[in-house]
Amino acid sequence: KESPMWQLPNGVRRSWNRPEAITPEQRKWRELFLTYKAERQQLRRQLWSSLVAQEKQLSTELLERWTSGAVAEDLHLELEQQARLFSGRYIVPGSCFV
């Protein structure tokens, strides 16, 4: 079966393809990823708040958790999943790329 095709006035040709269905494994990974990133964002906010409030002890503890890339124990991650999440641990909303 061929995909629908059309040509734009500038001569560029486009075709439409149906996206592939998400597998249960991909759905599970998406949920783990989003949960991890939400926890990292919350941790980042807590760290910022403790620094503004000049709470040295709390700031030190939160900074350790931030740099370690720690994940919540209730996520039950496999080692490969932990490694994948750890590699992007510093990328959270508000991060800048130069």
GROMACS elastic network, one bead per residue, 0.5 to 0.9 nm:
[ bonds ]
;  ai    aj funct       b0    kb
    2     5     6  0.86312   500
    3    15     6  0.61803   500
    3    16     6  0.57231   500
    3    17     6  0.60307   500
    3    18     6  0.84863   500
    4    14     6  0.84720   500
    4    15     6  0.56195   500
    4    16     6  0.56281   500
    4    17     6  0.78943   500
    5    13     6  0.70587   500
    5    14     6  0.56416   500
    5    16     6  0.65711   500
    6    12     6  0.85394   500
    6    13     6  0.58030   500
    6    14     6  0.54820   500
    6    15     6  0.64430   500
    6    16     6  0.88560   500
    7    10     6  0.79916   500
    7    11     6  0.59107   500
    7    12     6  0.56457   500
    7    14     6  0.61824   500
    7    15     6  0.87614   500
    8    11     6  0.53398   500
    8    12     6  0.53100   500
    8    13     6  0.62797   500
    8    14     6  0.77116   500
    9    12     6  0.74102   500
   10    13     6  0.89791   500
   17    20     6  0.89854   500
   18    21     6  0.89651   500
   19    22     6  0.89081   500
   20    23     6  0.89156   500
   22    25     6  0.81472   500
   22    26     6  0.60877   500
   22    27     6  0.64995   500
   23    26     6  0.51521   500
   23    27     6  0.62317   500
   23    28     6  0.86634   500
   24    28     6  0.61393   500
   24    29     6  0.85859   500
   25    28     6  0.51114   500
   25    29     6  0.61478   500
   25    30     6  0.85556   500
   26    29     6  0.50317   500
   26    30     6  0.60473   500
   26    31     6  0.86539   500
   27    30     6  0.50866   500
   27    31     6  0.63524   500
   27    32     6  0.87536   500
   28    31     6  0.52191   500
   28    32     6  0.62762   500
   28    33     6  0.85810   500
   29    32     6  0.50684   500
   29    33     6  0.59577   500
   29    34     6  0.85147   500
   29    81     6  0.83221   500
   30    33     6  0.50833   500
   30    34     6  0.60911   500
   30    35     6  0.84918   500
   31    34     6  0.52378   500
   31    35     6  0.60511   500
   31    36     6  0.85040   500
   32    35     6  0.51822   500
   32    36     6  0.60586   500
   32    37     6  0.85821   500
   32    75     6  0.71235   500
   32    77     6  0.83267   500
   32    81     6  0.87742   500
   33    36     6  0.51720   500
   33    37     6  0.61475   500
   33    38     6  0.85549   500
   33    85     6  0.71648   500
   34    37     6  0.51329   500
   34    38     6  0.60355   500
   34    39     6  0.85647   500
   35    38     6  0.51316   500
   35    39     6  0.62234   500
   35    40     6  0.86387   500
   35    75     6  0.83718   500
   36    39     6  0.51514   500
   36    40     6  0.61858   500
   36    41     6  0.86487   500
   36    71     6  0.68262   500
   36    72     6  0.79317   500
   36    75     6  0.82861   500
   36    85     6  0.76312   500
   36    89     6  0.88831   500
   37    41     6  0.60951   500
   37    42     6  0.85578   500
   37    85     6  0.86573   500
   37    89     6  0.79636   500
   37    91     6  0.84160   500
   37    92     6  0.66911   500
   37    93     6  0.88584   500
   38    41     6  0.51060   500
   38    42     6  0.62030   500
   38    43     6  0.86012   500
   38    92     6  0.85161   500
   39    42     6  0.50594   500
   39    43     6  0.61043   500
   39    44     6  0.85539   500
   39    71     6  0.79266   500
   39    72     6  0.80377   500
   40    43     6  0.50212   500
   40    44     6  0.61038   500
   40    45     6  0.86526   500
   40    66     6  0.75493   500
   40    69     6  0.81719   500
   40    70     6  0.88037   500
   40    71     6  0.83434   500
   40    89     6  0.75083   500
   40    90     6  0.83322   500
   40    91     6  0.89937   500
   40    92     6  0.71579   500
   41    44     6  0.50200   500
   41    45     6  0.62856   500
   41    46     6  0.86840   500
   41    92     6  0.61410   500
   41    93     6  0.72452   500
   42    45     6  0.51233   500
   42    46     6  0.62351   500
   42    47     6  0.86098   500
   43    46     6  0.50436   500
   43    47     6  0.60946   500
   43    48     6  0.85958   500
   43    62     6  0.71316   500
   43    63     6  0.89153   500
   43    65     6  0.81131   500
   43    66     6  0.69636   500
   44    47     6  0.50703   500
   44    48     6  0.61926   500
   44    49     6  0.85920   500
   44    62     6  0.82807   500
   44    63     6  0.86878   500
   44    66     6  0.72180   500
   44    92     6  0.86335   500
   45    48     6  0.51030   500
   45    49     6  0.60959   500
   45    50     6  0.85838   500
   46    49     6  0.50530   500
   46    50     6  0.61115   500
   46    51     6  0.85869   500
   46    59     6  0.84792   500
   46    62     6  0.74726   500
   47    50     6  0.51719   500
   47    51     6  0.62095   500
   47    52     6  0.86921   500
   47    58     6  0.80188   500
   47    59     6  0.58574   500
   47    60     6  0.87079   500
   47    61     6  0.88528   500
   47    62     6  0.56301   500
   47    63     6  0.66302   500
   47    66     6  0.82526   500
   48    51     6  0.51413   500
   48    52     6  0.62377   500
   48    53     6  0.86271   500
   48    59     6  0.81955   500
   49    52     6  0.51621   500
   49    53     6  0.61599   500
   49    54     6  0.84824   500
   49    55     6  0.87913   500
   49    59     6  0.86275   500
   50    53     6  0.50389   500
   50    54     6  0.59616   500
   50    55     6  0.52583   500
   50    56     6  0.75067   500
   50    57     6  0.89573   500
   50    58     6  0.64408   500
   50    59     6  0.53824   500
   50    62     6  0.84302   500
   51    55     6  0.62183   500
   51    56     6  0.72661   500
   51    58     6  0.85529   500
   51    59     6  0.59413   500
   52    55     6  0.78644   500
   53    56     6  0.86911   500
   54    57     6  0.89668   500
   54    58     6  0.89150   500
   54    59     6  0.77905   500
   55    58     6  0.55920   500
   55    59     6  0.59144   500
   55    60     6  0.85762   500
   56    60     6  0.60383   500
   56    61     6  0.86556   500
   57    60     6  0.52321   500
   57    61     6  0.64072   500
   57    62     6  0.87287   500
   58    61     6  0.51387   500
   58    62     6  0.60856   500
   58    63     6  0.84203   500
   59    62     6  0.51458   500
   59    63     6  0.58962   500
   59    64     6  0.84958   500
   60    63     6  0.51252   500
   60    64     6  0.62196   500
   60    65     6  0.87575   500
   61    64     6  0.51952   500
   61    65     6  0.64225   500
   61    66     6  0.86844   500
   62    65     6  0.50514   500
   62    66     6  0.60574   500
   62    67     6  0.86404   500
   63    67     6  0.60779   500
   63    68     6  0.83896   500
   64    67     6  0.53194   500
   64    68     6  0.59921   500
   64    69     6  0.86228   500
   64    70     6  0.88851   500
   65    68     6  0.52114   500
   65    69     6  0.63110   500
   65    70     6  0.57278   500
   65    71     6  0.87450   500
   66    69     6  0.54975   500
   66    70     6  0.69796   500
   66    89     6  0.83821   500
   66    90     6  0.83805   500
   67    70     6  0.79517   500
   67    89     6  0.84505   500
   67    90     6  0.83828   500
   68    71     6  0.89631   500
   68    86     6  0.86379   500
   68    89     6  0.89093   500
   69    85     6  0.83651   500
   69    86     6  0.58810   500
   69    87     6  0.89104   500
   69    89     6  0.58301   500
   69    90     6  0.81807   500
   70    73     6  0.88527   500
   70    86     6  0.82565   500
   70    89     6  0.89884   500
   71    74     6  0.85067   500
   71    75     6  0.74153   500
   71    77     6  0.87355   500
   71    82     6  0.81647   500
   71    86     6  0.89339   500
   72    75     6  0.58089   500
   72    76     6  0.81896   500
   73    76     6  0.61038   500
   73    77     6  0.82071   500
   74    77     6  0.85238   500
   77    80     6  0.80294   500
   77    81     6  0.58619   500
   77    82     6  0.60073   500
   78    81     6  0.52250   500
   78    82     6  0.62207   500
   78    83     6  0.87093   500
   79    82     6  0.50172   500
   79    83     6  0.61769   500
   79    84     6  0.86703   500
   80    83     6  0.50925   500
   80    84     6  0.62420   500
   80    85     6  0.86876   500
   81    84     6  0.51057   500
   81    85     6  0.61813   500
   81    86     6  0.84068   500
   82    85     6  0.52328   500
   82    86     6  0.58886   500
   82    87     6  0.85983   500
   83    86     6  0.50080   500
   83    87     6  0.61962   500
   84    87     6  0.54179   500
   84    88     6  0.71269   500
   84    89     6  0.89671   500
   85    88     6  0.55913   500
   85    89     6  0.61314   500
   86    90     6  0.84129   500
   87    90     6  0.81373   500
   88    91     6  0.55068   500
   88    92     6  0.85287   500
   89    92     6  0.76021   500
   90    95     6  0.78928   500
   91    94     6  0.83866   500
   91    95     6  0.60326   500
   91    96     6  0.86801   500
   92    95     6  0.56936   500
   93    96     6  0.87002   500
